[in-house]
Amino acid sequence: MTTSKSPRAVLMHTMALAALTLSAGGYTLAATAADTNAPKPRILVLATGGTIASTGDARSAIGYNAGGVTGEQLTASVPGLDKLASIKAEQISNIGSQDMNSKVWYQLAARIKQAFDRNEADGIVITHGTDTMEETAFFLDNVLATRQPVVLVGSMRPSTAVSADGPGNLYEAVEVAASPQSGNRGVLVVMNDTIHGPRWVTKMNTTSVQTFGNPNSGPLGYVDPASVRYLSPMPASRKAPLAVPGGGLPRVDIVYAHADMDATQIEDAVRHNAKGIVLAGVGDGNASKAALDALEAAAKQGVVVVRSSRVGSGFVNRNVEVSDDKTGFVVSYDLNPQKARVLTQLLIGNGVSTSDKVQKAFDATY
């Protein structure tokens, strides 16, 4: 927590007078630091690479190489960013998010905790590639215990593009991280003028700047260079986080269901000592009889089996077409396969591995 003498505390006291709540629509409008004479909040930018830090490549008109531009170069290139906040940038990695891994997740979680424990920052922005941004955000949201904002941001176009979206996204991410209304909301994702929650957000388009959506909910709010607007009040509290497993994350494989599916993928996962298997099932988390029989056999061997869906929206519920009570399966509800995998890894790493307890943990994510 920040101390009462920190710039953040002074800012929050001043900005409280400027915050406007429209009770009829549920909107919360927060003025930015640039609108007042209050001390600027301190924002730590942790750079990991991604398209936002990329440069163009001559192999095609839209070709680029992820990474290459540092966090300091990124922040220095955005006009007016220094007027929003006092910025410090650190490089955690410089990779495309297709290469994102649990080692970087652990580094991010440790550095964020350290920065807030030492009162080094009032908010944190993480620059990240979009391909696995939702997984990183979901991991951090489940392990961090902080009231201060943590915001992930990226871009769909390289920094050298004619219409690069990275500078505007980064400006708005800092704006959100600097807003008093962003406190106690957990980890956030900011892209294309929209504020997303990590449970629901997912990448839905390969190249469009409007790539992120929330198929089972809606956004948390909106941001533009003049304002931050949330669609609901700041929560009073957050659920207790899961511990970062000391021995690393256990192996959990995702198995993709398809027509003419046999048991090979599942048997291979078990053979390679997967502690959990997430089924990216057809429809409401279903698969062929051969696949379901293999999953049931895996569950009897102590492997945590979670049914999710390859469909882009909707819920996977218990005991509909599949007898989950009989087979010992867990259902993911609205968590897509990649997020179901992250939660399963964290649960097993925290000693939660029986199907009933894992199911209760998935239930508790609401």
C-alpha positions as CSV (number, residue, x, y, z in Angstrom):
1,M,0.0,0.0,0.0
2,T,1.2,3.6,-0.6
3,T,1.8,5.8,2.4
4,S,-0.3,8.9,3.1
5,K,2.6,11.1,2.0
6,S,2.9,9.5,-1.5
7,P,2.0,11.6,-4.5
8,R,-0.6,9.0,-5.3
9,A,-2.4,9.6,-2.0
10,V,-2.3,13.4,-2.5
11,L,-3.6,12.9,-6.1
12,M,-6.5,10.6,-5.0
13,H,-7.6,13.2,-2.4
14,T,-7.6,16.0,-5.0
15,M,-9.1,13.9,-7.7
16,A,-12.0,12.7,-5.5
17,L,-13.4,16.2,-5.8
18,A,-13.3,16.0,-9.6
19,A,-14.8,12.5,-10.0
20,L,-18.3,12.5,-11.4
21,T,-20.7,9.6,-10.9
22,L,-23.8,9.5,-13.2
23,S,-26.0,7.3,-11.1
24,A,-28.6,6.8,-13.7
25,G,-26.2,5.2,-16.2
26,G,-23.7,3.8,-13.7
27,Y,-20.8,5.6,-15.4
28,T,-17.8,6.9,-13.5
29,L,-15.9,9.7,-15.1
30,A,-12.4,10.5,-13.7
31,A,-10.4,13.5,-14.7
32,T,-6.8,12.9,-15.6
33,A,-3.7,14.1,-13.9
34,A,-3.2,16.6,-16.7
35,D,-6.4,18.3,-15.6
36,T,-5.2,19.4,-12.2
37,N,-2.2,20.8,-10.4
38,A,-1.8,17.8,-8.2
39,P,1.5,15.9,-8.1
40,K,1.9,13.5,-10.9
41,P,1.4,9.8,-10.1
42,R,4.4,7.6,-10.5
43,I,4.0,4.9,-13.2
44,L,6.4,2.1,-13.7
45,V,6.4,0.7,-17.2
46,L,7.6,-2.9,-17.5
47,A,8.4,-3.8,-21.1
48,T,8.2,-7.4,-22.4
49,G,8.3,-6.8,-26.1
50,G,5.5,-7.6,-28.6
51,T,4.2,-5.7,-31.6
52,I,4.1,-2.5,-29.7
53,A,7.9,-2.8,-29.5
54,S,8.4,-4.0,-33.1
55,T,9.9,-2.6,-36.3
56,G,8.8,-3.2,-39.9
57,D,10.3,-5.8,-42.1
58,A,10.6,-5.6,-45.9
59,R,9.3,-9.2,-46.4
60,S,5.8,-7.8,-46.9
61,A,3.8,-4.6,-46.7
62,I,2.6,-5.5,-43.2
63,G,5.6,-7.5,-42.1
64,Y,7.4,-6.8,-38.8
65,N,9.6,-8.3,-36.2
66,A,8.3,-8.3,-32.6
67,G,10.6,-6.7,-30.0
68,G,13.6,-4.6,-30.7
69,V,12.4,-1.3,-29.3
70,T,13.1,-0.8,-25.6
71,G,10.7,0.3,-23.0
72,E,12.6,3.6,-22.5
73,Q,12.4,4.3,-26.3
74,L,8.7,3.5,-26.3
75,T,7.8,5.8,-23.4
76,A,10.1,8.6,-24.8
77,S,8.3,8.5,-28.2
78,V,4.8,9.2,-26.9
79,P,4.0,12.9,-26.9
80,G,2.5,14.2,-23.6
81,L,3.2,11.1,-21.6
82,D,5.4,12.9,-19.2
83,K,2.5,15.3,-18.5
84,L,0.3,12.4,-17.3
85,A,2.7,10.9,-14.9
86,S,6.3,10.5,-13.8
87,I,7.5,7.6,-15.9
88,K,10.1,5.0,-15.2
89,A,10.7,2.2,-17.7
90,E,12.3,-1.2,-17.1
91,Q,13.0,-4.0,-19.5
92,I,11.8,-7.5,-18.3
93,S,12.1,-9.2,-21.7
94,N,11.9,-8.3,-25.4
95,I,10.1,-11.1,-27.1
96,G,7.1,-11.7,-29.2
97,S,4.2,-12.8,-27.0
98,Q,4.1,-16.2,-28.9
99,D,7.2,-16.9,-26.9
100,M,5.7,-15.7,-23.6
101,N,6.4,-18.1,-20.7
102,S,6.0,-18.7,-17.0
103,K,9.6,-17.5,-16.3
104,V,8.6,-14.0,-17.5
105,W,5.3,-14.3,-15.6
106,Y,7.2,-15.0,-12.4
107,Q,9.5,-12.1,-13.1
108,L,6.6,-9.7,-13.6
109,A,4.7,-10.9,-10.5
110,A,7.9,-10.5,-8.3
111,R,8.8,-7.1,-9.7
112,I,5.2,-5.7,-9.3
113,K,5.0,-6.9,-5.7
114,Q,8.4,-5.4,-5.0
115,A,7.6,-2.1,-6.6
116,F,4.4,-1.7,-4.6
117,D,5.9,-3.1,-1.3
118,R,8.7,-0.5,-1.6
119,N,6.3,2.3,-2.6
120,E,8.2,2.8,-5.8
121,A,5.2,3.3,-8.0
122,D,1.5,4.2,-7.8
123,G,0.6,2.2,-10.8
124,I,2.2,-0.2,-13.3
125,V,1.9,-0.6,-17.1
126,I,3.1,-3.7,-18.8
127,T,3.8,-3.5,-22.6
128,H,3.1,-6.9,-24.1
129,G,2.3,-8.6,-27.4
130,T,-1.4,-9.3,-28.0
131,D,-1.2,-13.0,-28.8
132,T,-1.0,-14.2,-25.2
133,M,-1.8,-10.9,-23.4
134,E,-5.0,-12.4,-22.0
135,E,-3.1,-15.3,-20.4
136,T,-0.5,-13.0,-18.8
137,A,-3.2,-10.7,-17.5
138,F,-5.3,-13.6,-16.2
139,F,-2.2,-15.2,-14.4
140,L,-1.3,-11.9,-12.8
141,D,-4.9,-11.2,-11.8
142,N,-4.9,-14.5,-9.9
143,V,-1.7,-14.0,-8.0
144,L,-1.5,-10.3,-7.2
145,A,-2.9,-8.8,-4.0
146,T,-2.8,-5.0,-4.6
147,R,-5.2,-2.1,-4.7
148,Q,-2.9,-0.2,-7.1
149,P,-3.6,-0.5,-10.9
150,V,-1.7,-2.9,-13.1
151,V,-2.5,-2.4,-16.8
152,L,-1.4,-4.4,-19.8
153,V,-1.2,-2.7,-23.2
154,G,-0.1,-3.6,-26.7
155,S,-0.6,-2.8,-30.3
156,M,-1.6,-4.5,-33.5
157,R,0.7,-2.5,-35.8
158,P,4.4,-2.0,-35.5
159,S,6.0,1.2,-34.2
160,T,7.2,2.0,-37.7
161,A,3.7,1.7,-39.4
162,V,2.1,4.7,-41.0
163,S,-0.9,4.4,-38.6
164,A,0.8,2.8,-35.6
165,D,-1.7,2.3,-32.8
166,G,1.0,1.7,-30.1
167,P,1.6,5.3,-29.0
168,G,-2.1,6.0,-28.5
169,N,-2.7,2.8,-26.6
170,L,0.3,3.4,-24.4
171,Y,-0.8,6.9,-23.6
172,E,-4.3,5.6,-22.6
173,A,-2.8,2.8,-20.6
174,V,-0.8,5.2,-18.5
175,E,-3.8,7.4,-18.2
176,V,-5.8,4.4,-16.8
177,A,-3.0,3.4,-14.4
178,A,-2.8,7.0,-13.2
179,S,-6.5,7.3,-12.5
180,P,-7.8,7.0,-8.9
181,Q,-10.8,5.2,-10.2
182,S,-8.7,2.3,-11.4
183,G,-7.8,1.2,-7.9
184,N,-8.9,-2.2,-6.5
185,R,-10.1,-3.4,-10.0
186,G,-7.4,-6.0,-10.4
187,V,-5.4,-6.3,-13.5
188,L,-6.7,-4.4,-16.6
189,V,-6.2,-4.6,-20.3
190,V,-6.3,-1.4,-22.3
191,M,-6.5,-1.4,-26.1
192,N,-8.2,0.8,-28.7
193,D,-9.9,3.2,-26.2
194,T,-11.4,0.3,-24.2
195,I,-10.7,-1.1,-20.7
196,H,-11.1,-4.9,-20.4
197,G,-11.1,-7.3,-17.5
198,P,-8.8,-10.3,-17.8
199,R,-11.4,-13.0,-17.1
200,W,-13.5,-12.1,-20.1
201,V,-11.2,-10.4,-22.6
202,T,-9.9,-12.4,-25.6
203,K,-8.2,-11.8,-28.9
204,M,-10.8,-12.2,-31.6
205,N,-9.2,-10.9,-34.8
206,T,-5.8,-11.6,-36.4
207,T,-4.9,-8.1,-37.5
208,S,-7.6,-5.5,-36.7
209,V,-6.8,-2.8,-34.1
210,Q,-10.2,-3.8,-32.6
211,T,-8.9,-7.2,-31.9
212,F,-10.0,-7.6,-28.3
213,G,-13.5,-8.4,-27.3
214,N,-15.5,-9.8,-24.4
215,P,-17.9,-12.4,-25.9
216,N,-19.6,-13.3,-22.6
217,S,-19.7,-9.9,-21.0
218,G,-18.8,-6.3,-21.9
219,P,-15.9,-4.0,-21.3
220,L,-15.2,-2.5,-17.9
221,G,-15.0,1.0,-19.3
222,Y,-13.6,3.3,-21.9
223,V,-10.8,5.8,-22.1
224,D,-9.8,8.6,-24.4
225,P,-7.1,11.3,-24.0
226,A,-9.4,13.4,-21.9
227,S,-11.1,11.0,-19.6
228,V,-11.4,7.5,-18.0
229,R,-14.9,6.1,-17.8
230,Y,-15.8,3.0,-15.9
231,L,-19.2,1.4,-16.3
232,S,-19.5,0.3,-12.6
233,P,-18.2,1.7,-9.3
234,M,-14.9,0.8,-7.8
235,P,-15.2,-2.6,-6.0
236,A,-14.9,-2.5,-2.2
237,S,-12.7,-5.6,-2.1
238,R,-11.2,-8.4,-4.2
239,K,-10.9,-12.1,-3.8
240,A,-7.8,-13.5,-2.1
241,P,-5.1,-14.3,-4.6
242,L,-3.5,-17.7,-5.2
243,A,0.1,-18.1,-4.2
244,V,2.8,-18.2,-7.0
245,P,3.8,-21.8,-6.9
246,G,7.4,-22.1,-5.5
247,G,8.3,-25.0,-7.7
248,G,7.1,-23.5,-11.0
249,L,3.9,-24.2,-12.8
250,P,3.0,-27.8,-13.4
251,R,2.5,-29.1,-16.9
252,V,-1.1,-28.8,-18.2
253,D,-1.8,-29.6,-21.8
254,I,-4.6,-28.3,-24.0
255,V,-6.2,-31.0,-26.3
256,Y,-8.1,-29.7,-29.3
257,A,-11.3,-31.6,-30.2
258,H,-12.2,-32.3,-33.8
259,A,-14.0,-34.6,-36.1
260,D,-12.6,-38.2,-36.3
261,M,-10.7,-37.7,-33.0
262,D,-9.0,-40.6,-31.4
263,A,-7.2,-40.9,-28.0
264,T,-3.7,-40.2,-29.2
265,Q,-3.4,-36.6,-28.0
266,I,-4.7,-37.5,-24.5
267,E,-2.5,-40.6,-24.2
268,D,0.5,-38.6,-25.3
269,A,-0.2,-35.9,-22.7
270,V,-0.4,-38.5,-19.9
271,R,2.7,-40.2,-21.2
272,H,4.6,-36.9,-20.9
273,N,3.5,-36.5,-17.3
274,A,0.9,-33.8,-17.7
275,K,-0.7,-33.1,-14.4
276,G,-3.7,-31.6,-16.0
277,I,-5.5,-31.7,-19.4
278,V,-7.8,-29.0,-20.7
279,L,-10.2,-30.2,-23.4
280,A,-10.9,-27.5,-26.0
281,G,-14.1,-29.4,-26.8
282,V,-16.6,-29.1,-29.6
283,G,-19.9,-27.4,-28.7
284,D,-20.3,-27.3,-24.9
285,G,-17.0,-29.0,-24.2
286,N,-17.7,-32.4,-25.8
287,A,-15.5,-34.8,-27.7
288,S,-15.6,-38.2,-29.4
289,K,-16.3,-41.3,-27.3
290,A,-12.7,-42.4,-27.8
291,A,-11.4,-39.1,-26.5
292,L,-13.8,-39.0,-23.5
293,D,-12.9,-42.6,-22.6
294,A,-9.2,-41.6,-22.6
295,L,-9.9,-38.5,-20.5
296,E,-11.9,-40.6,-18.0
297,A,-8.9,-43.0,-17.7
298,A,-6.6,-40.0,-17.2
299,A,-8.8,-38.6,-14.5
300,K,-8.8,-42.0,-12.7
301,Q,-4.9,-41.8,-12.7
302,G,-5.1,-38.4,-10.9
303,V,-4.8,-36.1,-13.9
304,V,-7.0,-33.0,-13.5
305,V,-9.3,-33.0,-16.5
306,V,-11.1,-29.7,-17.4
307,R,-13.7,-29.4,-20.1
308,S,-13.7,-26.1,-22.0
309,S,-14.8,-25.3,-25.5
310,R,-13.3,-24.3,-28.8
311,V,-16.4,-22.2,-29.5
312,G,-15.8,-18.5,-29.1
313,S,-18.6,-17.8,-26.6
314,G,-21.0,-19.5,-24.2
315,F,-20.7,-21.6,-21.1
316,V,-19.7,-25.2,-20.5
317,N,-22.0,-26.6,-17.8
318,R,-21.8,-29.7,-15.7
319,N,-23.6,-33.0,-16.6
320,V,-25.3,-31.9,-19.8
321,E,-24.1,-34.3,-22.5
322,V,-21.2,-35.6,-20.4
323,S,-21.6,-37.2,-17.0
324,D,-19.1,-35.1,-15.1
325,D,-20.0,-36.5,-11.7
326,K,-19.3,-40.0,-13.0
327,T,-16.1,-39.3,-14.9
328,G,-14.5,-36.9,-12.4
329,F,-14.3,-34.0,-14.9
330,V,-14.2,-30.3,-14.1
331,V,-16.0,-27.7,-16.3
332,S,-14.6,-24.3,-17.1
333,Y,-17.9,-22.4,-17.5
334,D,-17.0,-19.4,-19.6
335,L,-13.2,-19.6,-19.3
336,N,-11.7,-20.3,-22.6
337,P,-9.1,-23.2,-22.9
338,Q,-6.0,-21.0,-22.5
339,K,-7.3,-19.4,-19.3
340,A,-8.7,-22.6,-18.0
341,R,-5.2,-24.0,-18.4
342,V,-3.6,-21.1,-16.4
343,L,-6.1,-21.5,-13.5
344,T,-5.6,-25.3,-13.5
345,Q,-1.8,-24.8,-13.3
346,L,-2.1,-22.4,-10.4
347,L,-4.5,-24.7,-8.5
348,I,-2.4,-27.8,-8.9
349,G,0.7,-25.7,-8.0
350,N,-1.2,-24.7,-4.8
351,G,-2.0,-28.3,-3.9
352,V,-5.6,-28.2,-5.2
353,S,-5.9,-31.3,-7.4
354,T,-9.1,-33.3,-6.6
355,S,-11.9,-32.7,-9.1
356,D,-14.4,-31.5,-6.4
357,K,-11.9,-28.9,-5.0
358,V,-10.8,-27.8,-8.5
359,Q,-14.5,-27.3,-9.5
360,K,-15.2,-25.2,-6.4
361,A,-12.2,-23.1,-7.3
362,F,-13.6,-22.5,-10.8
363,D,-16.9,-21.7,-9.2
364,A,-15.2,-19.1,-7.0
365,T,-13.9,-17.1,-9.9
366,Y,-17.3,-15.3,-10.1
